[in-house]
Amino acid sequence: MALLEVNNLGISFGGLRAVDNFNISIEKGQLYGLIGPNGAGKTTVFNLLTGVYPPTDGSIVLDGVNLNGKSANEICRAGIARTFQNIRLFDKLTVLDNVKTALHNQIKYSLLSSILRTPAYFKAEKAMDKKALEILKVFGLDRIHEYRASNLPYGMQRKLEIARALATNPKIILLDEPAAGMNPTETQELMDMIRFIRDNFDVAVLLIEHDMNLVLGICEQVKVLEYGRIIAEGDPIKVVNDPKVITAYLGE
């Protein structure tokens, strides 16, 4: 069985069928792209996979565990992490504390210990500081770990959001338009970073992206959505040259 198996996934909002019969199989360590025109349902798929929306039908199985009916928190603990199209950081917290918020799903002390500030509390906090700094170092953010997140430039905020997702110890990371707003140099750095994360943290990556250079540069397989349905899938080069895909993006 693949790491992530999604079968016949769908959701309706009233009379609108936003996603219909969506299927995907992602292997461990695979880099997978999900593309399509605006409004195709890509982010809705991410919301279904992460428990934001309960699916109307279909199944989601991660590493042999059925995630249907589980909360977003339970799904995160099971091994699915995500970033957002519009960056969602804790602006008033430091870079370090943003990453530490993600480590609390692995917390080792009780609420009482945190209130009383017991030795167990300080030991766990010290361990989280160390792990958070190790993750930040991967992204070149360890030297500015005391900065407020709101004071970072856009590209660094994107990196911090990915670092926070990685801190949850995921099996797969869902990246929602990670290159949005980046210049070509930053996009190339992002591509290198995604490969590094895959190779060194043993995670699969599913990304939504409109930058075809990024998609063609790193994705091993691609699916294309239009009006919530898959219209093409397979090798990225063949997919982006498919007449149905060109029509979906450019019109008749």
Secondary structure as GFF3:
##gff-version 3
##sequence-region A 1 252
A	DSSP	beta_strand	4	13	.	.	.	ID=ss1
A	DSSP	beta_strand	16	26	.	.	.	ID=ss2
A	DSSP	beta_strand	31	35	.	.	.	ID=ss3
A	DSSP	alpha_helix	42	49	.	.	.	ID=ss4
A	DSSP	beta_strand	57	62	.	.	.	ID=ss5
A	DSSP	beta_strand	65	66	.	.	.	ID=ss6
A	DSSP	alpha_helix	72	78	.	.	.	ID=ss7
A	DSSP	beta_strand	80	82	.	.	.	ID=ss8
A	DSSP	alpha_helix	95	103	.	.	.	ID=ss9
A	DSSP	three_ten_helix	104	106	.	.	.	ID=ss10
A	DSSP	alpha_helix	111	116	.	.	.	ID=ss11
A	DSSP	alpha_helix	119	138	.	.	.	ID=ss12
A	DSSP	three_ten_helix	142	144	.	.	.	ID=ss13
A	DSSP	three_ten_helix	149	151	.	.	.	ID=ss14
A	DSSP	alpha_helix	154	166	.	.	.	ID=ss15
A	DSSP	beta_strand	172	176	.	.	.	ID=ss16
A	DSSP	alpha_helix	184	201	.	.	.	ID=ss17
A	DSSP	beta_strand	204	208	.	.	.	ID=ss18
A	DSSP	alpha_helix	212	218	.	.	.	ID=ss19
A	DSSP	beta_strand	221	226	.	.	.	ID=ss20
A	DSSP	beta_strand	229	234	.	.	.	ID=ss21
A	DSSP	alpha_helix	236	240	.	.	.	ID=ss22
A	DSSP	alpha_helix	243	250	.	.	.	ID=ss23
###
